[in-house]
Amino acid sequence: RRFPDHAAIAWFGKHLSYRQLLEEVERCSAMLAEMGVGKGDRVAIYMPMIPEAAMAMLACARIGAIHSVVFGGFSAQSLTDRIEDGGCTAVITADGGWRRGSILALKDAVDEAVQDQAQVHTVLCVRRTEQAVAWSEGRDVWLHEALDGVSDECAPEPMDAEDVLFLLYTSGSTGKPKGIVHTTGGYIVGAYLSTRYVFDLRPGDTYWCTADVGWVTGHSYIVYGPLANGAT
């Protein structure tokens, strides 16, 4: 709210202001709440590097839901392991994503990953690559359709400093992936301060990070750190 007209996200020539980002996040938060996602629920996010990935993370945080971002290059089995271990009840994904010039069939991987996960009641899908995808009525929902007519106001859920903000799993290269818990207060203070003082990032600066949002570097230095500092 301090920098409503500053660009929050610059993506392929498209600029999304802080005001616009807040509006989109509030709509997404209200939509998730209408679907029965609330404080303490776990939501898996398996997406390409598009602005909707940041919106999904922030929408979960706004209503107190715990997001678990899974790198979009991981296999269906890797996604299954993280959904099952984390107790995720909803998944946010896309029909596909571009990587090295080819389409990754993300929705197909989600379908495989959740086929035996009865606790998953909703799969939200962003239209990105526009290829045909299988559809499970009653479970699968296009994000743009779900947002149609949703309230653009959603008050943030009050959170304790030690409430969980997100889960993020290790890669599993040295054994079974381990879910690392990051709490609300300590994490965001650390992300804000390290972005501010290590990178000397100030309001209005434009900042770029090569990480994927599926890693903690992407969480801290693409989403939470720069946005907490009023940067682009």
Protein Blocks (a to p, Z undefined) as FASTA:
>chain_A
ZZmmbcfbdcehiacdfklmmmmmmmmmmmmmmnopaehiacdddddddfklmmmmmmmm
mnopacddddfkbcfklmmmmmmmnopabdcddfbdceehiacdfklmmmmmmmmmmklm
bdcdddfklpacdddehkaccfklmmgopafbdcdddddfklcfbdcddehlnoccdddd
ddfklmmmmmmmmmmmmnopaehiacddfbdfkbmklmmmmmmmmmmnopZZ
